Amino acid sequence: MISQNIFLKLLSFGLILLQTTFSLAQTKEKLYYFSTADSTKVGAKTESGKIIVSAKFSNYGNYDFKESIQEATIEFIGTEKAKGYSSKLPLMPAGEVYDRNGKFLYYPQWFDNGLDYFEEGLRRYVSGNKIGFADKDGNLTIPAKWDFAEPFQYGYAKVYIGGWKKQYEKGGEHWYIVPSSRKSDSFLINKKGEKIEPYKAKKHPKDYEVGGVYYPYPFTSTSTEQKILDSLKNLDIINDIHLAPCDNCIKKDHLLDFEITEKPREYFPYYVVQGYVNQSKEDSFVFAISSDMTKIYHYSWDGKMQPLQDWIISELENLQEYFERLPNKPNYFDAVKSLQYWKNLPKQK
């Protein structure tokens, strides 16, 4: 349990990074989603009632009409723009995104019955018949110039040019893309939108391996940021929780590694730290750490944040019951003892 002390040190560490102060814009008027009287349409307005975006979007989705909009952008599912797109194309506008003043920004790509998810801080957007990438502040960080693109994974995204179309699987529900011309091609880009040529041998121990070739290790960290990564990596309980349900995982080959995929910004003053196993994202192991490094949260896919200690306790309570039923699991550990330890720690304020 010695490594658990790092958790306590991290909570008490109050170094302010780069003397930067982040604010949730409390001096600005709050924004809210609102619905029409018949609850069929949705728009956005200020706390005082000024309409920012008119109620022209179908009330489809999980709009929260009580809590204020916390992010830099205002998002709606559904758009009339989608009617002009062929069902044979792999790209399709799924909604509309506006800034906090009501200015239109972009059309997100359709994915999983809604707006494209953010992966490593970026999501796909549609412009004309091309796809690019936007960040959480609404900036179109990578211009739309590809026929299709996959989400970012370990600092890279696969993009497609030269003509591609949908190919549906049997049953018609799921699809993949196939070439539609002799010019069809695909390759990886980095977060600057640059095409990256692979090499045959590693030049860095953490170079990204894809199909037997390697791409440059895409992450950089300051010495202070490296302390954040090391603290999570050395927190043994996170790997214990991660490995517990796995029957075929050899511990040394499946340990989590961590990378910072997003840095603090005005509307979200936290580092986002993604857990990877063998360079593949582990979606359940994402954490948010405050810019002054005094608060640590588990960060779920839907944006909910739970103090790390509370998340660990919750996971250990589930594993306590799990191991009672299945005591011979290969990655068994004493969840009861660990649970008692974490319950006795001081709570994060």
N, C-alpha and C positions, 0 to 999 in steps of 0.2 A: 503493500500500500504506500510505499515511500513516494512514488510518483504522483500520488493524489495531492501532495502538498503543493505541487505546482499550481493547482486550481486555486488554492487560497492566496498564493503569491500574486496570481494574475488578477484576482478580484481587488487586491489592495494596491495594485500598481497604478498610479495616477498620472503617468507622463502624458502631457498633451502633445499630440503630433503636429509638428510644423506650425505651432501656435495658431491653428485654424479653429475657428468657432463655427459650429454647425447649429442651425436653428430650424425648427419645424414651422417656420414662418407664422408665428403666433400673432405678429403685428398685422398680418394680412387677413382680409375677411375670409371666413370659412366658406367652403363650397359644399353643396349637397346635390345628390341626385333627387329628382322629384318625378312624380307620375301625374298624368292627367286625371281628371275627376273619375273617369271610368276605368282607370288603372291599366289602360291598354298601351299607352305611350310613355316614354321616359325622356327626360332632358336633364339639364344641370342649371343650378342657380346659386346666387350668393345667399348668405345667411339673412340678409336684409330683403331678399326676394327678387333681386335683379336677375333676369334670365341671361345665362351665359351661353347655353346651347339649347335651342328650342326643343320641345318634346315631340320629336319626329321618329324616335326609334321604338321598335316593338319592345314591350316589357317582357323580354325573354332573357333569362339569366338571373344571377344572384345579386341584384342591386340592393345595397343597404341604404335605405332612405332616412335612417336615424343618425348614423355616424357620418361625420364630415369626410370628404375626400382627402386622403392624406398624401397622395402621390402628386408628382409634378404634372401628370396628364389626366385627362378625363376620357374614359373609354366606354364605347357602346358596341354591343353585339348587333350585327345585321347592317346591311347597307344596300341601297338601290344600285350601287355600282356593280354589284355581283351579277346582275342580270345580263350584262354585256359580255360575260365570259363563257367560253365553250366548256362543256363538261369533259372534253377530251384533254384540256390543259391541266397540268399538275398544280398550277397556281390559281388562287381564287380569293378575292377580298372577303374578309369575314366580318368587318365592322369598321368603325371610324374612331380615330383618336384626335383629341383637341388639347391645346394648352390651357392653362388656367384662366386665360382671358377669352377663351372661346374660339381661338384661331384653329382651323383645321390643320392637322399635321400629316397624317398618313392613313392608309388602309392596311391593317394587319392581315397576314396570311391566315387562311382558314386551317384550323387543326383541332381534331378531337371535339367536334361539335361546338367550336367557339373560336376565340382569338388565340393566335399562336402563343405558346408559352415563352417566357424569357429563359434562355439557357446561357449560363455564364454571363449574364447581364445584357444579352442582346436577343431580339426577336426578329423574325422575318416580316417584311412588308411588301406590298404589291404596288407597282407603278407601271401602268400600261400592261405590257405582256412580259414584264421582267420582275425579278425579286431582288431585294437588298436587305439591309439590316438596320434596325433602329435601337437606341438605348432607352433606358427607363425614364430619362428626362425628355424624351420625344425627339432627340436629335437623330437625323438620318446619317448614321456614322459610316455606313458603307453603301454607296449608290446602287440603285437597282439596275443591274446589267446582266443578270443570268436568267436562263429559262426556268431554273429551279435551284433550290439550295436546301441542304439539310441543316438542322440546328448545330450550334457550336458544341464541340466535344474536345476537351483537353486543349483549348486554345485554337482549334481549327474547325472549319466548316467545309463540307464537300459541296461544290457548286457544279452546275450543268449548263453547257452551252451547245449551240449548233442544232437544236431541235430535239425535243423530248415530249412524250405523251404518256397519258395514263394507260395502264394495263390492269384490268380488274381481275381479282382472283375469282375462283368458282364461287358462286353465290352472290357476287356483285357488291359485297359490303366493303372489302378492303382492296386497296390498289397499290401498285408500285409503278415506277416509271421505266420506260424503255426508249431507246433511240428512235427517232423518226426521220433521220437523214444520215447520209454518209459523213457529214460534218459533225455529228454528235460527239461530244467529248465531256470529260469531267476531271476535276482536280481539286486540291485543297487550297484554301485561302487562309490567311491569318486575320487578326482583328483589325488590320489596316486595309483589308480587302485585296491584299497582294497575293498573287499566285506563288506558291512555294514549291520549289523543286526538291524532291527527296534525295537522299544519298544512301549508299549501300551499307555503310558501317556507322556505328554510333560515334558522335563527336563529344557527347555529353552523357553522363550516366542516366539522365532522365529524358533523353530525346524520345519523341513520340513515335512509336512503332506502328505502322499500318501495312499489312500485306507484305511483310518481309523487308520493307524499306523504312527509312527514318526521316523524321522532320525535326527541326530545331526545337529544343525545350522552350516553350512559349512564355513561361512565367518569370517575373522578376520581383524581388522583394527587397525592401530596405532592411537594415539590421533590426529595427524595431518590429517590422512586419514579420521577420523571420522568428522573433520571439513568440509571436502569436501562433504561428504554424507549429513551432516546436512544442509549445505548451499543450496544444490539442493532441499532437502526435504522441506525446509522452503520457497522456492521460489514459492509463491502461484500461479503465472501466469502459471507455467508448469502444475499444476493440473487443472487449469481453461481450458487450451487448451485441455488437455487429456479428461476431462469430458464433454466438450461442445456438442459433437455429440451424446452422449449416452442418450437414452430415459429412460432406466430402471436402471440407476446407482444411487444408494443412495450415496451421496458424502462421508460420513464417512466410508462406506464399500468398496469404490473403489479408495481410495487415493493411489498414487504412493509411493512405498518404493524404496530405492536405495541401490545397493551393488556394490563394486568394483570387477570386474571380470577379469581385466587385469591390470598389473602394468607397469610403464615405462621401456623401453628397448632400445637398441641402435638404431634400425631403426624405432622406434615409441615411442618417449619420452613423452607419455601421459598415464594417468590413464584412463581406460575405465569404465564408470559407467553405469550400466544397471538398467532400471526402471522395477519394478515388481508390479503387482497387485495381492494380495492374493497368492504370491509366483510363479506366472506365468509371463513369460517375456512379456513385451510390446515392440515389435520390433521397433516401431517408437519413442521410448523414451530412446535413448542411447546417452551418452555424453562423450566427451574426454576432459580431463583437463590436462594442461601442468604440468610437474614435479615441477615447481616453483609456480604453482597455479595462474599464472597471465593471462592465456588464457583458455577460455572455449568454446567448440564447440559442436554443434549437430553433431552426428556421424551416418551416414546412413549406411544401409546394404551393399552398394557398395563401402564403404570406403571413400566416400566424406565427407568433414568436412566444416561446415558452422558456423561462429561465432555465439554464442548463441543469442546475441542481434538481429542479422540479421534474424535468424531462428524464434525467437519470433515475430518480426515485420511481417515476411511473413505469419506466422500462424494467427496472429491477423487480417491482411488484408483479409485473406480468411474467417475468422469468422465474420468479420464486414458485409460482403456480405451475409453470411449464416444466421446471425441473422436478417438481413433486410427482408429476405424471410420467416424466421421461428422464429418470435419474441417470441413465446410461448413455446419454448423448455424448459424443466425442469431445465437444467443447464445453462440457459442464464446468461450472465454477460455483463457489459458495455465494449464491445470490443473497442468502439471508444475512450473512456477515457483511457483505458489501452494502446491502440496504440499510442496515443499522448504522454503518459508518456515515453514509451520505445523509441520513436523517438527522444525525447529530451535528453536522456542520452548520455554521452560522448561515442564515439565509441571505441571498443577494438582495441588496436594497434597491 
